[in-house]
Amino acid sequence: MGKHYRTIDKAAAEILAADPNTAITKWMLRSLIRTGEIPSVKRGNRYLVALEDIEAYLANVTAQPRKYKGVRI
């Protein structure tokens, strides 16, 4: 079975529908794609992301402080 690709907006909407209290937003997904933490495919002017890749990232993420523009937050 292949991966299920969605646009960033649709992927965020599916995550929100599955968990209405989620902290995952489309802006967070964009940031993770931009930094290469979640793989994506660009088609035209849209980025497509596999729901399975998002789930795998969330399953393996550790609670460590991230650097944002050189400042720890």
Contacts in CASP RR format, 6 or more apart in sequence:
PFRMAT RR
TARGET T0000
AUTHOR 0000-0000-0000
METHOD contacts of the structure
MODEL  1
MGKHYRTIDKAAAEILAADPNTAITKWMLRSLIRTGEIPSVKRGNRYLVA
LEDIEAYLANVTAQPRKYKGVRI
3 50 0 8 1.000
3 51 0 8 1.000
3 52 0 8 1.000
3 53 0 8 1.000
4 50 0 8 1.000
4 51 0 8 1.000
4 52 0 8 1.000
5 41 0 8 1.000
5 48 0 8 1.000
5 49 0 8 1.000
5 50 0 8 1.000
5 51 0 8 1.000
6 14 0 8 1.000
6 48 0 8 1.000
6 49 0 8 1.000
6 50 0 8 1.000
6 51 0 8 1.000
7 46 0 8 1.000
7 47 0 8 1.000
7 48 0 8 1.000
7 49 0 8 1.000
8 26 0 8 1.000
8 29 0 8 1.000
8 30 0 8 1.000
8 33 0 8 1.000
8 47 0 8 1.000
8 49 0 8 1.000
9 26 0 8 1.000
11 26 0 8 1.000
11 29 0 8 1.000
11 49 0 8 1.000
11 51 0 8 1.000
11 54 0 8 1.000
12 24 0 8 1.000
12 25 0 8 1.000
12 26 0 8 1.000
12 29 0 8 1.000
14 51 0 8 1.000
15 22 0 8 1.000
15 24 0 8 1.000
15 54 0 8 1.000
16 22 0 8 1.000
16 24 0 8 1.000
24 58 0 8 1.000
29 38 0 8 1.000
29 49 0 8 1.000
29 54 0 8 1.000
30 47 0 8 1.000
32 38 0 8 1.000
32 57 0 8 1.000
33 40 0 8 1.000
33 47 0 8 1.000
33 49 0 8 1.000
37 57 0 8 1.000
38 49 0 8 1.000
38 53 0 8 1.000
38 54 0 8 1.000
38 57 0 8 1.000
39 49 0 8 1.000
39 50 0 8 1.000
39 53 0 8 1.000
40 47 0 8 1.000
40 48 0 8 1.000
40 49 0 8 1.000
41 47 0 8 1.000
41 48 0 8 1.000
41 49 0 8 1.000
42 48 0 8 1.000
65 72 0 8 1.000
65 73 0 8 1.000
66 72 0 8 1.000
66 73 0 8 1.000
END
